[in-house]
């Protein structure tokens, strides 16, 4: 994984990101490959508090909604990605 000042890139293999948050809504700017319309989409799995929440397909660079609730509280979010890029 490459870490930069404002981003992380999974360069190979599968990976996971886990974060503790205090929120009701969680967003992430993401893209697959180079972010172009021709880039192959990647479907990631989102887990909230250890339970599967949803699949999210990422392709072009944009703001994606990871979690949306009306209750503002502590959560553990985990994002599992099947491949680098």
Buried (B, 14 or more C-beta within 10 A) or exposed (E): EEEEEEEEEBEEEEBEBEEEBEBEEBEBEBBBBEEEEEBEEBEBBBBBEEEEBEEBEBBBBEEBEBBEEEEEEEBEBBBBBEBBB
